[in-house]
Amino acid sequence: MDARRRQFEAQTLPLLDGLYAAGLRISGTRAEAEDLVQETYLHAWQAWDRFEAGTNVRAWMHRILVNAYISQYRRRRRERRALDVDADPGRRELFLSSAQSAVEGSDGGVQVRALSRGTQAALDALPVEFRAVVVMADLSEMSYREIAEAMRCPVGTVMSRLHRARRALARTLGEAMALPERKAA
């Protein structure tokens, strides 16, 4: 095995479970999460020569994962627009992915935190940029700085998106996520 491959594996393979968990939360299905992680590692390997040693490989890999998901989402949207609504169902199956709305179960695999179906549905309803920030911050426990690097945006934007996403989730779930009241000094 060459040195380049050993270096790539040493830095990226420890991130595999976290990337899968993030992919599962973003996409909502095991199959799509597996595809996302595979695509992430493929793109990362292809771009490994451009990775700057000493920078945050975790943020870099999560950025690739989010980009892969966004590309996949846009591709599916284009496919759906290209098909006629009244198209033959047999022909439609050839073009559209039949993603299920199943959530990671307790039957094995990586399960960082189980989400209820309602929570997963609320998460799925968020815009991609908001969903990605929530997954990275709350489920993958990445720092704001790491998320900013992964999303290629300022830390303030990460904080704003996270706040807005949490508020949207709270509204959708009907929960009051208000901060505890501060005592006056």
C-alpha positions in Angstrom: 0.0 0.0 0.0 1.4 3.4 -0.9 2.0 6.2 1.5 -0.7 8.4 0.0 -3.4 5.7 0.6 -2.2 5.0 4.1 -2.4 8.7 5.0 -5.8 9.0 3.5 -7.1 6.0 5.3 -5.5 7.0 8.6 -7.2 10.4 8.5 -10.6 9.6 7.0 -11.6 6.1 8.2 -12.0 7.1 11.8 -14.7 9.5 10.5 -16.7 6.8 8.8 -19.3 6.2 11.5 -19.9 10.0 12.1 -20.3 10.6 8.3 -22.8 7.7 8.1 -24.8 9.0 11.0 -24.8 12.5 9.5 -25.8 11.0 6.1 -28.6 9.0 7.7 -30.0 12.1 9.4 -29.8 14.3 6.3 -31.2 11.7 3.9 -33.5 9.8 6.2 -32.8 6.3 4.8 -30.0 3.8 5.3 -29.6 3.1 1.6 -29.2 6.8 0.8 -26.8 7.3 3.7 -24.6 4.5 2.5 -24.6 6.0 -1.0 -23.8 9.4 0.3 -20.9 8.1 2.4 -19.6 6.1 -0.6 -19.8 9.1 -2.8 -18.1 11.2 -0.1 -15.1 8.9 0.2 -14.8 8.6 -3.6 -14.8 12.4 -4.0 -12.4 12.8 -1.1 -10.0 10.2 -2.5 -10.1 12.0 -5.9 -9.4 15.3 -4.3 -6.9 14.1 -1.7 -4.0 15.7 -3.5 -5.7 19.1 -3.0 -6.4 18.6 0.7 -4.2 20.9 2.8 -2.4 18.9 5.5 -3.0 20.4 8.9 -6.5 21.6 8.2 -9.7 20.1 9.6 -10.3 16.8 7.7 -13.5 16.3 9.6 -15.0 19.5 8.3 -13.7 18.8 4.8 -15.3 15.4 4.7 -18.6 16.7 6.1 -18.6 19.5 3.4 -18.2 16.8 0.7 -21.1 14.8 2.3 -23.4 17.9 2.3 -22.4 18.7 -1.3 -23.1 15.2 -2.4 -26.5 15.3 -0.7 -27.4 18.6 -2.4 -26.3 17.3 -5.8 -28.4 14.2 -5.3 -31.4 16.3 -4.2 -31.1 18.6 -7.2 -30.7 15.6 -9.5 -33.9 14.0 -8.2 -35.8 17.2 -8.6 -34.7 17.5 -12.2 -35.7 13.9 -12.8 -39.2 14.5 -11.4 -39.7 17.6 -13.5 -38.5 15.7 -16.6 -41.1 13.0 -16.1 -44.7 13.6 -17.0 -47.1 13.3 -14.0 -49.2 10.8 -15.9 -46.2 8.8 -17.2 -46.4 5.0 -17.2 -45.7 3.8 -13.6 -43.3 1.2 -15.0 -41.3 3.8 -16.8 -41.4 6.2 -13.9 -39.7 3.5 -11.7 -36.7 3.6 -14.0 -36.0 7.2 -13.3 -37.2 8.0 -9.8 -35.5 6.7 -6.7 -37.9 4.9 -4.5 -36.5 6.2 -1.2 -38.4 5.0 1.8 -39.1 7.2 4.7 -37.7 4.7 7.2 -35.5 5.9 10.1 -32.5 4.0 11.4 -33.8 1.3 13.7 -32.3 -0.7 16.5 -31.5 -3.6 14.3 -27.8 -2.7 13.9 -25.6 -0.3 12.1 -24.5 3.0 13.4 -27.0 4.7 15.6 -25.8 7.9 17.2 -29.2 9.0 18.5 -32.6 7.7 17.6 -35.1 10.2 16.4 -38.8 9.8 16.5 -40.6 9.7 13.2 -42.1 13.1 13.9 -38.7 14.6 14.7 -37.2 13.0 11.5 -40.1 14.3 9.5 -39.6 17.8 10.9 -35.9 17.6 10.2 -36.6 16.4 6.6 -39.0 19.4 6.2 -36.1 21.9 6.8 -34.2 23.5 3.9 -31.0 21.6 3.1 -28.7 24.2 4.5 -30.6 24.3 7.8 -30.9 20.5 8.0 -27.1 20.1 7.4 -26.3 22.6 10.2 -28.6 20.9 12.7 -27.2 17.4 11.9 -23.6 18.6 12.2 -24.2 20.6 15.4 -26.7 18.6 17.3 -26.2 15.0 16.1 -22.5 15.0 15.0 -21.6 17.4 17.8 -19.3 19.5 15.6 -18.2 22.9 16.7 -19.4 26.1 15.0 -16.0 26.6 13.6 -15.9 23.1 12.1 -19.4 23.5 10.6 -18.4 26.9 9.2 -15.4 25.2 7.5 -17.6 22.4 6.2 -20.3 24.8 4.9 -17.8 27.3 3.7 -19.6 30.2 5.4 -18.9 32.5 8.4 -19.5 31.2 11.9 -22.2 33.9 12.3 -24.1 32.3 9.4 -23.8 28.9 11.1 -25.2 30.3 14.3 -28.0 32.1 12.5 -29.0 29.0 10.5 -28.8 26.8 13.6 -31.0 29.2 15.5 -33.6 29.5 12.7 -33.6 25.7 12.2 -34.1 25.0 15.9 -37.0 27.5 16.0 -38.6 25.9 12.9 -38.2 22.5 14.5 -39.8 23.8 17.7 -42.7 25.2 15.8 -43.2 22.0 13.8 -43.0 19.8 16.8 -45.0 22.1 19.0 -42.4 22.2 21.7 -41.3 25.3 23.5 -37.5 25.5 23.2 -37.2 28.8 25.0 -34.0 29.4 26.9 -34.3 29.4 30.7 -35.1 32.9 31.9 -32.1 34.8 33.3 -32.4 36.4 36.7 -32.0 40.1 36.8 -28.7 41.2 38.3 
